[in-house]
Amino acid sequence: MDKKEILAFITKNPTCFVATTDGKKPHVRAFGTFRADEKGIIFNTQTAKDVYKQMAKHPDVELCYLADDCVIRITGTVQWLEDMALKKEIAEARPFLKDQAKEHGWDFVKVFTLKNAKANVSEMKKGPPKPGAPKTWIDM
């Protein structure tokens, strides 16, 4: 897979698992990708959530998408986006955010992408990777 195919895969399968750390303790939770295109893979969260606090303190994360016997892992560093137009676009698609922004202010809604992102693809239908084989990483 190349970058374009990975972005298409994410668009078709937007649910991923995000791994963060809290000190030495790992945490994983499901996230819905808002958009995946040449501008980046875009997500949102809220400042009250533990995941936001973990990413703010330890911004290196890993994503994992799984569908159709294909696993895509993406590693990178959280980059917070303070783009009001993008926040409002996300809130239109996810109406519960409008109420939260009304109650807590737009700063409560946090939007992020990954910088220095690299993806590794394992297509199980082609067979599992050989133990010890070097991994191929694709710049995102």
CORSULBEL-V671709 format. One record per run of one state. SS is the DSSP state (2 for helix, 1 for strand, 0 for the rest). FROM is the first residue (numbers start at 1). TO is the last residue. If there is no record, write none. Layout:
((SS/FROM/TO) (SS/FROM/TO))
//
This chain:
((0/1/2) (2/3/12) (0/13/14) (1/15/22) (0/23/24) (1/25/32) (0/33/34) (1/35/37) (0/38/39) (1/40/46) (0/47/49) (2/50/57) (0/58/59) (1/60/67) (0/68/69) (1/70/81) (0/82/83) (2/84/93) (0/94/95) (2/96/104) (0/105/105) (2/106/108) (1/109/123) (2/124/126) (0/127/137) (1/138/139) (0/140/140))
//
